[in-house]
Amino acid sequence: MPKFVLARWRGFVLVCALLWIVWTGYLWWSDKWLPMVFVAISFVVLLVGIGFLESIFQKQFRSYTNDLVDQLNTASRLTLTKLPIGVFLYDHDHKIVWHNSFIQDMFGDRKLVDQAVTDIFPTPESHDGGSFSLIMGERSYQFTHYPEYHLYMIQDVTPLATLHKRIELERTVLGFLQLDNYDEAGQGLSDQEEAELQANILNTITTWAKKYDMALKRVDTDKMFVVTNQQTLEQLIQNRFDILDTVREQTRQHKIPITLSIGITNVGSNMIERSNHAQAALQVALARGGDQAAVQGKERVKFFGGKTNAMEKRTRVRARVISGSLGKMIDDSKQVLVMGHRDPDMDALGAAIGMMHFASLHERPSFMVVDRPDMTTQRLMKELKEHALGDKLVSSSKAIEIIEEPGTLLIIVDTNKPSFVVEPEVINRAEKMVVIDHHRRGEDYVEDAVITYIEPYASSTCELVTELLQYQDDLTLDPLESTALLAGIVVDTKNFTARAGSRTFEAASFLRRHGADLFLVQSLLREDLPALMHRSELLQKARTIYDRYAIVVGDNDHHYDQITIAQTADALVNIHGIEASFVIAQREDKMVSISARSAGKLNVQVIMEEMGGGGHLTNAACQLKGVTVEQAEKTLLSLLEEMLDNEGET
């Protein structure tokens, strides 16, 4: 504060005035006139003195404020012209009317005045104010918009952005690696051969880890823990986890090849949480059949690899354990509700019928949620309605009432996606759940299931259910139940020509011994003439893309059933030179269905997952709502092109 302000003490004036009043009062009471004259003169002098002092103060104050304003103006000019902050003004037409030197330095000799703001800066279309970031050339800028003043302020935040990027690239990434089929591959080998196989694979993985500067620690015979950073993870993604191909090719000549599964993530607020996410990602990769990497991001899981079908597990230990655990769960429940996916196929119906029989072995009532059947399953539904099982079929609304009753166990078969089931609301209200499926698990799966039995190696869910039944005591199967289970296996294996392993034939043999009627299976699966005509109609529309993929696009005004669409895809993939087939057609319910089949080189499951569907490496599908077949085709072709670009095959 200026000294002249401190020197101006108003108390001095007040004290003088007070003394003058006291002195005047004294003289007044003393009745002396000469002092009174002196008092009057002193009063005038006092007023003149005070006025003179006040005028000096005001003069000094005006001088001070003028100097202060000049300093502020100078500081403002220096701020606008010298500080590393850009400022520009624009008019009502959003054209620049003034800018400081910082802005000019950004563009060199380019004229900026009278130019539209959007021509100079790629600013957002909205001019509602607020802050946003832009990258211009190699620099990063923070823009702040004040629309009420027609003003933009720009700050160069390149050092901060660089630091932020560096921190992000150094973010710790945790992962788990597991060798698939390791125990099975070692069977039949001598100790020396097994040791050599193990050493060769570990040497390959260790070399790969050193190449990417990753810390690798073996935590089990077939499992490793890896620590790296975000920058390395981005390199791994860019190279599409080439270690998967290396390990696969290295052991391809073995009787049972060894593949690699990876779960890796940078998600988690601490290392424990991040480790749990990595372990969960590995479990997803394994549940999808292995030979792939699952990268857990903030919003979704990305998958890489998955070029081989899951190897059949020769041991039935897990099936026996699951069968026993499921039996105990049913014993602890009052009733069982079984539900499959929408538009059920023979595998879903057969598996549901098998699980209802499983419940009856434990003397618990059971019900099956039914959906609109297709042409093939209509025949089985007709057989069921003439059977005692017909009384156990319930609608979606009735299923919701049943699931709300205490002690009800929900068993989901032939799907692990909550959005695919007949009635998703049943899942939301279920007290406890069991999932039995043979499809590869995706991002969207049924959570909080007490038992999750997903085996991608299995030919069908009916095969899994048949094995579970074999470990139950006093098992007797009704011929219709055995036939329904066998029909599900026959459909999903295309008469035992696809995805059929030794356990598939053992399950079929077991069902045959328990009364499965082969003639009834053939009758249930017999094709109608209209369906044959529709399939022929679709086949006539087939064309090839990339010289190895077949695609069919039905007309928007023609409707086809799901079985016909799937059978058309099956027929196309059997043509010599066709590696994959895609059939796009509209169904009666206005949904656009895509059935995808592969001869083994292309993973059609990954493509269908991108479109909201799922399935297996060689057999997948999706259903789209609110789109035309042309739009579905455009999306499919775009995904194929992107995938081939990533693999460098276009």
C-alpha positions, -999 to +999 in steps of 0.1 A: +000+000+000+014+035-008+029+055+020+007+086+014-024+065+020-010+054+054+000+090+062-036+101+057-050+094+091-085+106+095-082+102+132-059+133+133-087+155+119-112+141+144-089+147+173-083+183+162-120+189+158-127+173+192-101+195+209-114+226+192-150+218+204-137+213+240-117+245+239-147+264+224-170+251+251-146+261+278-143+297+265-180+299+261-186+291+297-158+315+308-175+344+290-144+358+274-148+373+240-112+378+230-104+341+231-136+335+212-122+356+183-091+335+184-112+303+183-131+315+153-099+324+134-083+290+144-114+272+131-111+289+097-074+280+097-082+244+106-107+241+078-083+256+053-055+233+065-077+202+062-088+212+027-052+218+016-041+184+030-071+167+013-062+183-021-026+170-018-039+135-010-064+135-039-036+146-063-013+119-051-041+093-053-050+103-089-013+100-098-011+066-082-042+052-098-031+066-132+002+049-128-015+016-118-038+017-148-008+023-171+009-007-155-021-029-159-025-019-195+012-026-201+008-060-183-023-068-204-005-060-236+025-081-226+002-109-217-015-109-250+017-105-270+045-121-251+031-149-229+028-184-245-010-182-248-028-177-280-058-153-281-080-144-310-114-126-314-140-134-340-171-116-353-207-127-357-198-145-389-172-165-370-144-148-389-112-138-371-109-100-364-078-099-342-052-123-329-020-120-309+016-129-320+013-164-305-014-172-331+007-157-359+037-177-349+017-209-352+010-202-389+040-181-400+032-156-428-003-169-434-030-142-432-055-150-405-077-119-402-110-122-420-106-159-423-133-183-409-124-199-376-131-233-389-108-227-419-079-220-396-086-243-367-105-277-370-127-267-341-158-285-331-189-274-350-206-264-317-197-229-304-214-234-270-182-228-251-160-249-230-126-265-235-114-291-260-081-304-272-067-305-308-036-319-323-021-298-350+010-312-367+032-325-340+018-301-313-011-305-289-032-275-280-059-268-254-086-245-266-109-226-243-139-209-259-158-179-244-187-173-269-201-144-249-169-125-256-163-140-291-130-151-277-107-182-280-077-188-258-051-214-269-024-230-248+003-253-261+001-284-239+025-305-259+049-312-230+020-322-208+005-344-235+039-360-241+042-367-204+007-381-202+014-404-232+047-415-217+029-424-185+002-443-204+028-462-224+046-472-192+014-484-176+020-518-161+004-547-180-001-582-164-008-614-182-010-652-179+002-677-205-010-713-205+000-742-228-031-760-241-032-798-243+001-800-225-007-830-204-024-848-233+006-841-256+030-856-231+012-889-229+029-917-248+063-899-249+094-910-231+108-889-203+135-876-226+111-868-254+088-850-230+117-830-216+128-820-250+093-810-260+090-789-229+124-773-233+118-764-270+085-747-262+097-728-232+128-717-251+105-703-279+083-685-254+114-671-235+129-658-267+097-641-276+095-625-242+130-612-244+123-598-279+096-576-265+114-569-232+089-587-210+095-602-176+084-639-177+080-662-147+069-698-148+044-705-121+033-740-131+042-768-155+021-753-182+015-718-169+035-686-169+031-651-156+042-621-176+048-584-167+052-557-194+039-522-202+013-506-225+038-498-252+048-535-255+011-545-254+004-523-284+033-539-303+019-574-295-015-563-307+000-548-339+017-581-345-015-600-336+003-621-309+025-639-335+037-662-307+005-681-311+014-691-347+050-699-337+040-723-309+013-739-331+036-745-360+064-758-338+042-786-325+021-792-355+038-825-363+030-840-329+002-864-325-015-839-302-002-804-310+004-779-282-011-744-285-009-713-264-036-693-246-030-658-233-049-635-210-035-600-206-048-566-194-039-531-183-073-527-165-074-524-127-069-497-101-042-519-083-020-549-091-043-574-074-073-562-094-053-562-126-040-597-119-076-609-114-086-593-147-057-611-165-067-644-150-103-639-160-091-630-196-072-663-197-103-682-186-122-666-214-095-676-239-096-712-226-134-713-226-133-703-263-112-733-272-077-719-265-050-711-291-058-674-287-050-642-268-077-624-249-069-587-242-091-572-215-097-535-222-118-510-203-150-517-222-145-550-240-123-580-246-104-583-279-094-617-292-065-627-314-058-661-329-082-689-325-072-706-357-077-742-345-106-761-331-105-771-295-088-805-289-111-832-275-103-839-239-099-877-234-105-876-196-140-875-183-130-864-148-146-830-152-178-845-165-180-868-135-174-839-111-199-816-128-225-844-128-221-849-090-221-812-082-252-807-104-270-835-087-264-820-052-276-786-065-309-802-077-312-821-044-310-787-026-337-772-049-374-775-050-378-774-087-359-770-119-365-746-149-346-754-181-342-728-208-323-727-242-318-701-268-344-683-290-355-701-321-343-734-306-326-760-328-326-798-322-295-795-300-311-770-276-344-790-274-326-823-269-303-809-242-333-793-224-351-826-225-320-844-211-317-820-182-354-824-173-347-861-171-316-854-149-339-835-125-364-864-125-336-887-113-334-866-082-372-865-078-376-828-085-403-814-108-389-797-139-402-774-167-388-763-201-393-728-215-404-731-251-400-707-280-414-707-315-400-739-331-387-740-366-397-765-393-375-793-379-382-788-342-419-786-348-420-823-354-402-830-321-425-806-303-455-825-317-440-857-303-434-841-269-470-829-267-482-864-272-459-876-245-459-870-207-432-844-213-458-822-229-471-811-195-437-797-186-436-772-215-442-736-203-443-701-219-420-672-211-446-655-189-452-687-170-414-692-167-411-658-149-437-669-124-419-702-118-385-686-114-398-663-087-408-693-065-382-699-038-359-728-044-361-728-082-329-737-100-324-724-136-304-745-160-294-728-193-284-750-222-269-745-256-260-709-251-240-688-226-252-654-238-280-639-217-292-619-247-298-652-266-320-670-242-358-674-247-366-649-219-337-628-205-359-616-176-358-652-162-320-648-157-324-615-140-348-631-114-330-664-110-317-672-075-291-697-087-281-708-122-262-735-141-249-730-177-242-760-200-229-752-235-205-761-262-202-727-278-171-706-273-176-680-246-176-644-257-177-610-239-214-613-232-219-643-210-241-654-181-225-642-149-229-655-114-237-690-125-229-715-097-218-741-123-205-731-157-199-762-179-186-748-212-166-772-234-159-760-269-144-793-279-177-810-276-197-816-308-230-805-292-246-797-259-265-829-262-232-848-260-223-830-228-257-837-213-255-873-223-221-877-205-236-860-174-265-885-173-241-914-175-227-906-140-261-907-124-273-938-105-302-959-116-304-943-150-332-952-173-340-931-204-373-930-222-369-937-259-381-903-269-356-886-245-328-907-260-340-900-295-341-862-289-305-862-275-293-883-304-310-860-329-293-830-314-259-847-319-267-857-354-277-822-364-247-804-349-222-830-364-240-830-398-245-868-395-211-873-377-191-856-405-181-825-386-167-819-351-173-855-341-147-869-317-144-903-300-166-891-271-193-881-296-196-916-309-195-930-273-224-907-264-243-918-295-236-954-287-249-949-251-281-933-264-286-961-289-284-986-261-310-967-242-336-968-269-328-940-293-349-946-324-328-940-356-358-941-378-375-914-357-343-893-359-344-896-396-381-887-397-375-856-375-347-844-397-364-851-430-365-821-453-397-807-468-400-799-505-406-762-500-374-760-479-354-777-506-368-752-531-359-723-509-324-736-505-320-740-542-333-704-547-306-691-523-278-712-539-286-696-572-277-662-557-242-674-546-211-655-557-175-656-546-154-628-530-116-628-526-116-659-548-122-681-518-153-670-499-189-677-510-216-652-501-254-653-507-277-623-501-314-630-502-341-606-513-356-582-487-391-592-498-385-630-494-384-647-460-366-679-452-365-701-421-333-704-400-327-741-410-328-733-447-303-704-442-280-727-422-282-756-447-274-732-476-242-721-458-234-758-451-238-767-488-216-738-500-186-745-477-185-781-491-177-767-526-141-772-537-120-741-533-144-724-509-128-716-476-158-700-460-195-692-468-219-666-456-256-666-462-276-634-454-314-636-455-345-622-438-366-644-416-404-644-410-399-623-378-382-595-399-348-604-384-319-606-408-300-638-402-264-646-412-251-681-411-213-685-415-194-717-421-156-722-425-135-750-438-110-743-410-087-715-422-110-686-414-124-681-378-160-672-386-168-670-349-148-638-345-166-622-374-200-631-361-191-619-327-183-585-341-219-584-355-234-595-322-235-633-327-212-662-318-206-698-324-175-719-332-144-714-354-161-733-383-197-727-375-212-694-364-242-671-369-259-639-359-293-623-360-297-586-367-327-564-359-337-532-377-314-536-407-318-547-444-300-575-459-280-550-480-269-532-448-259-565-432-239-574-463-221-541-462-212-546-426-200-581-432-178-572-462-163-543-442-154-567-414-139-592-438-118-565-455-106-552-422-097-587-410-078-595-442-060-561-440-048-569-405-035-602-417-019-587-448-038-609-471-056-584-494 
